[in-house]
Amino acid sequence: MALFHVRAGNDGESVLTELELPEEDTPAGRVQGLHGIPVESLGWAVFVDRKPDTGLHPAPIRQFVVVLRGVLEVETPDGVARQLQPGDVLFAEDTTTSGHHSRDVGDEGLGMMVIPVEEGWSFPGS
């Protein structure tokens, strides 16, 4: 499982980075993760046909996107691209930029869970 972050960079364009999850001790053992994230809703879907590449677009809202099935490629205007596999998570908050591309590049239909994040929350350390 990998965690990616697409956000506005210093130049105002989208930047894509891979993040390390913070570690903490819990009653169940030491884990890497995030807890207590205020969310508004949750939705998931599997594309009936291939997810179309709708071109360069900003995230519509600050949200986590979890790949459940298939492969989602995310590419920023600077040419950085990553392929997200099932279990990978993208925190998309490039809402004020020209955006990123997102493409369905797997052999299997793309399934995703989308979890909007309430305003005011920021990724630890950002």
Secondary structure by P-SEA (a helix, b strand, c coil): cbbbbbcccccccbbbbbbbcbbbbcccccccccccccccccbbbbbccccccccccccccbbbbbbcccbbbbbccccbbbbbcccbbbbcccccccbbbbbbcccccccbbbbbbccccccccc
